[in-house]
Amino acid sequence: IAKIVLGEMFSTGADPSHIIEEKGLIQITDKAEIEKIIKEAIRKNPKAVEDFKKGKENAFQYLIGQIMVQTKGKANPEIVVTILNQLLTKIK
């Protein structure tokens, strides 16, 4: 998001908040919305969940990647990691 905003600022001189709003780059921080997306990713990727249960840390990263793809990179990564970790811990 930062690269897009900076590039646009340099090329047009527009205000960062205007660019973010105009391009729909607002980050998703709603925990309930993020949790819903994470639960869907868990449901759609049972192999990754099983791999995570077996101790394969790269499965956690894979799920984060799937969530970020689903949100087009707009989900707050810190919130994603926290909620995903909580949900996967409950499954273990």
C-alpha positions as CSV (number, residue, x, y, z in Angstrom):
1,I,0.0,0.0,0.0
2,A,2.8,2.4,0.9
3,K,4.5,1.9,-2.5
4,I,1.3,2.7,-4.3
5,V,0.6,5.8,-2.2
6,L,4.2,7.1,-2.5
7,G,4.2,6.6,-6.2
8,E,0.9,8.4,-6.6
9,M,2.1,11.2,-4.4
10,F,5.2,11.8,-6.5
11,S,3.4,11.6,-9.8
12,T,0.3,13.6,-8.9
13,G,1.2,15.6,-5.8
14,A,-2.1,14.4,-4.2
15,D,-2.6,14.1,-0.5
16,P,-1.9,10.6,0.9
17,S,-5.4,10.3,2.6
18,H,-7.1,11.3,-0.7
19,I,-5.1,8.7,-2.6
20,I,-5.9,6.0,0.0
21,E,-9.6,6.8,-0.2
22,E,-9.7,7.2,-3.9
23,K,-7.9,3.9,-4.7
24,G,-9.7,1.9,-2.0
25,L,-6.6,1.1,-0.1
26,I,-8.0,1.4,3.4
27,Q,-6.7,-1.3,5.7
28,I,-9.1,-3.8,7.2
29,T,-8.9,-3.6,11.0
30,D,-12.3,-4.9,12.0
31,K,-11.5,-8.0,14.0
32,A,-14.8,-9.6,13.4
33,E,-14.5,-9.3,9.7
34,I,-10.9,-10.5,9.8
35,E,-11.9,-13.5,11.9
36,K,-14.6,-14.4,9.4
37,I,-12.1,-14.4,6.6
38,I,-9.6,-16.4,8.6
39,K,-12.3,-19.1,9.5
40,E,-13.0,-19.4,5.8
41,A,-9.3,-19.8,5.0
42,I,-9.1,-22.5,7.7
43,R,-12.1,-24.3,6.2
44,K,-10.8,-24.1,2.7
45,N,-7.3,-25.3,3.6
46,P,-7.6,-28.4,5.8
47,K,-4.2,-29.7,4.6
48,A,-2.4,-26.6,5.9
49,V,-4.2,-26.8,9.2
50,E,-3.2,-30.5,9.5
51,D,0.4,-29.6,8.6
52,F,0.4,-26.8,11.3
53,K,-0.9,-29.3,13.9
54,K,2.1,-31.5,12.9
55,G,4.5,-28.7,13.7
56,K,5.1,-27.4,10.2
57,E,5.5,-23.6,10.7
58,N,5.4,-22.9,7.0
59,A,1.7,-24.0,7.1
60,F,1.0,-21.0,9.3
61,Q,2.7,-18.7,6.8
62,Y,0.8,-20.3,3.9
63,L,-2.5,-19.6,5.7
64,I,-1.5,-16.0,6.3
65,G,-0.7,-15.7,2.5
66,Q,-4.2,-17.1,1.7
67,I,-5.8,-14.6,4.0
68,M,-3.8,-11.7,2.5
69,V,-4.8,-12.9,-1.1
70,Q,-8.4,-13.1,0.0
71,T,-8.3,-9.5,1.3
72,K,-6.1,-8.2,-1.5
73,G,-3.4,-7.4,1.1
74,K,-5.8,-5.0,3.0
75,A,-6.1,-7.0,6.2
76,N,-4.0,-5.7,9.1
77,P,-1.2,-8.3,9.3
78,E,-0.8,-8.0,13.1
79,I,-4.4,-8.7,13.6
80,V,-4.3,-11.6,11.2
81,V,-1.4,-13.2,12.9
82,T,-3.0,-12.8,16.4
83,I,-6.4,-14.2,15.4
84,L,-5.1,-17.0,13.2
85,N,-2.8,-18.1,16.1
86,Q,-5.7,-18.1,18.5
87,L,-8.0,-20.1,16.2
88,L,-5.3,-22.7,15.3
89,T,-4.4,-23.1,18.9
90,K,-8.0,-24.0,19.7
91,I,-8.0,-26.6,16.9
92,K,-4.8,-28.3,18.1
